[in-house]
Amino acid sequence: MKNIIENLKKYALETIQTESRAVEALPSVVDDRFGEAVALMAGCKGRIVVSGVGKSAIIGRKMVATLNSTGTCAQFLHSADAVHGDMGMIGPDDVVLFISKSGNTDEIKRLFPFVKKMGNPVVSIVSCRDSFLGAHSDYLIYVPMEREACPNNLAPTTSTTLHLVICDAIAMALSRSKGFSAEDFGRFHPGGSLGKRLYMRVEDVFDKSNKPWVAEDVPIKNAIITISSHRLGATVVLGEDGALKGIITDGDVRRMIENGKDINTLKARDIMSRTPKTVDKSALAVDALRMMETNNITSVVVLSDGQYAGLIHIHDVMREGIQ
């Protein structure tokens, strides 16, 4: 069994090392011709229509998903389906991007003349320069490859990894050229924890009706009752004019008792923290969470136009699945 395990580890490492070496050589692909191809896609008034078959089709679908989520409209068109009615997906302003290891796939060779007849510019990502796509594409992104990680040099492994990386490079170059922001990304990903991190604000999660506060001269006993009744582990201390003066947490109360202070004589101002952490209600909820984690606290004071609006508790954020 030990020999079997060692051999499996060896085979896995050989695959990783083969693909890693191939990826390390990829920067040479990004030349002026590569830049011209990406510039063509950046100026596209329609969509980027990505096409391929087999494993290249899988890479193409991932490319389309990445483009659409980072500010570039894209559509996947399976090369085999295209000549059976799906060519209607290609609009007059679209750029067609073919992905193929060999550049000689029968389905693509059948589709290609019809695309050219429609007048759409063609960009191809291939690993064989002397191929059909290499000879006929308007822009060729040649991705050289020594061999597949497959021991028989057959199963698409290294080639698909290289094409995936190049597709990501194109997508990110397009995204940055468009000035695509985190806020834009959040609009395109409204569901799940990722989307919530990018668009959910403090005002969306904190309980506006649960707003604990006490005056500066209130006896500590009253402050403790306020903390307990609101179940947020803290109460804000406000001045006569409503200005924020400080915060008292259950930790402050514990430390007061541990230090042997007389609970009967102290006022709120005597144990409050005078520099509470604050966040505007328009801030991202994830930023409030990071503030809590960095300062090892469970609540942050929420402000609205500089005035006390409530407390956001770590449970408010976690309840939304934001991490």
N, C-alpha and C positions, 0 to 999 in steps of 0.2 A: 504493500500500500504506500509506503514512504516513497518508493521509486516512482510510482504512478503520480503522486502529488508533485514531486520534484519535476517530472517531465511536463506536467500540465502548467506549472509555473514557468518553466523554461519556454514553452510554446507561446504562452500569453505575453511574456516579456519580449520575445522576438517580434511578435506582431506590433507591440507598442513601439519598439525601437525602430522597426522598418517604417512605420507611418510617421514617427517623429522626425526621422531624418528627411523624409520627403517634404514634410511641412516646413522644416527649417530652410529648404531650398526655394520656397515659394516667393520670397520677396523679389526674385529676379523676374517674375511674371509681371510685376507692376511696372511696366514701361510706358512710354508715350502712347503707344497704340492702345494699351489698356486704358489709359486716361481718356483717349478719344472715344472709346466705346462707352465708358461710364458717362462722359459728357453728353453723348447722344441720348442715353437713357435719362439723364438729368433734365434734358430739354424736351423730353417726350410730352406731348400734349394729351395723349391718351393713356393707355396702360402698358405695362411691361407684360407681354404674353410669354410665359415660360413653357417650353415644351421638351419632352423627352420620352423615353420608354425604359422599362425595366427598372434597375436600381437608380438610373439617372432621373427617372420620373419621380422617384421618392425624394431625391435631392431637390428636384424642381418644385415639388409641392412645399417642401420646407422653405425654399427660397421665396416662394409667393407669400407664404405666411409671414415671413420676416419682413418682406417689403411692405405688405399691407399694414403691419403693426408699427412700422417706423416711418410712415409718411409718404410711401410711394405706392400708387394704385397698381395692382398686379392681378393676373388671372392665369391659372394653370390650364394648359391644353394638351391632353395626351396625344402624342403624334399619331398613334394608330386610330384613335377616334376621330381625329380631325378630318380625314378624307372620307369619313362616313357621316358627315353632316355637321360636325362641330366647328368647322372653319368659320361659321357665323360668329364665333366668339371674337374673331379678330376684327378690330375696327380700323378705319382708315388712318387714324393718328397713332396707332399702336406700334411699339417696337417689339419684334419677336426675338426671344432669346432661346437658342437651342443648347441643351446640355447633353453631351455624348462623349464617352471615353474614346471610341474608335472614330467617330465622325462619319461612319459608313453604314449606320443602321438603316435597314431597308425601309422601315416606316418613315423615317425622316427624309430619306432620299425621294420617296413618293410625294411627301408633303411639300418639300422645299420649293419645287417649281411653281406650285399654286400660290405660295406665300409671296414669291418674287413677282408673280404676275399681278398680284393685288397691289404691289408697290411698297410694301412694308419693309423697312430696313431690318437686316438680320445680323444679330450678334451671336457668335457661337463659342461655347467653352468646350474645348476638346483636348485630348491627350495624344492626338496623332495629327501632326501638322500636314502630312501628305495624305489627306483624306478628302472625301467629297465636301464636307463642311469646311475643311481647311482651304479648299480651292475656291469655293463659291460664296462664302459668307462676306458680308460687307465689312464686318469687323471680327477678327479672330482673336480670342484669348486662349493662347496655347499654354497648357499646363503640363509640362513634361513630367514623366514618371518612369523610373527604372523598372519596377516590378510591383506586382500586388503582394500584399502581406500573406496571401494564401500560399501555402507550400507548393501548390501546383501552378501558381501564377495564373489562376483562372478566376476565382471568385472576386467580384468587385469589392475591394477593401481599401487599399491605398488610394485608388482612383476616386472613389466616392468621398473619402475623407478630404482629399485635395480639392475636389470640386465644391464640397460643402464650405470649406474655408474661403475659397475664392468668392463664392456666392455671398457669404457673410461680409467679406471685404467690400464687395460692390454695394450691398445693402447699406452698410454703415457709411460708406462714402456718400451715397445718395442722401441718406438721412441727415448727415452733418451739413451737406451742401444746402439743404432746405431749411436749416436752422431748427430742426425738429427737437422740441424740448421735452422735459419730463412731464410737464403739464399736458402736452399733446399726447404723449404716450398714455397717460392716465385716462384721457378721453376715449382712447381706442381700447382700453382694457378696464371697463367699469366693473367687471365681475371678479370675484375671488379676492384673496388677500392682497395680491399684487396691485390690482386696480384700486382697492381701498387705500393702500399706502400712498398712492399717487394723487387721489382726488378727495379723500374724506378729510374734512376740516374738523377742528376742535369743536366748533359750534354744532356739528352734526352728531357728536357723541356724548357731550357732557350733559348732565341733568340740570336744566335751567331752573327747575322748580325747587331744587335742593341747594340752598344758598346759605350755608352757616356763617354767622358773623356775630361778634360781640364788640362792645365798646371797650376802650382802653382801660377804664376804671372799674370794669366789672370784676367782682370777686372770682377767684380761680374756680371755686365750686360751680359757679354759673357757667364758666367756660367749659368745664368738664361735662356738665349736663348737655351743653350744646353739641360738643364733640360726639357724645354718646348717642344723642337723639337723631343726629343727621347721618350717622354711620359712614362717614367718609374719613375718619381717622384724623380730622383736623378741623379747625375753625379759623376764619380770617378775623383780624382785629382791625376795626375801622375807627377813624377819628370822627369828631363831631360834624365835620364837613363831608363825611362819606369817603374821605381819602384813605387809601390802603396804608396801614401803619405796620402791619406784621402778620404773622401766622403762628398759631399754637397747634402743635401736633400731639398725638398720644405719646410720642417719644419724648417731647418736652415735659409732659406731665410725669412720665416715669422717672426721668432724670431729676425732676424737682423732688419727688418723693425719696429717691435714692440718696439725694444730697441732704435730706433731713430738714428741708425748709418747712416753715409753718404755713400750712395750707389755709389757715383761717385769716391770715393777715395779708396775703399776696393778692395783687391785682393782675389782670391780664397782661398789662404792659411789663410786669416784672419778669415774666418768663417767655414772652413771645420772641420769635426770631424777627428781627427788624429788616431783614433782606430776603423776603420770600421769593421763590422762583415764580416767574409769571410768563404767561403766553397769551398772545392776542387770540380772540375767538376765530379769526380768519386763518390762523396758522394751520399747517397740516397736522392731523392727529398723530402721525408717526413722529413728528418733531417733538411733540409733547412727551411721547413715550421715550424717546431718546434722552430727553432732559431728565426724566425720572430715573432712567437707568444709570445715566452718568453721575447723578447726584445721590443715588441710592435713597430715593424718596418715593412715596406712593401717590402724592397729589401735587398738582400745580395750580396756582391761582390763575383764573381766566379773566382777561380784561376786555372790555368793549369800549372803544374810544377813551382808553385810559382809566375807565371806571370798573370797579369790581362787578363781575357778572356771575361768578360761581367758582366751583372747583372741578377740575377734571381729574378723575381717579384712574389709576392704572387699570382697574377692572373695567372701566368704561371703554378703554381702548382695546384691551384683550378680548372683550366680549364681541367685538366686531371682527376678530380674527386678524387684527393688524399686529405684526411682529417685526 
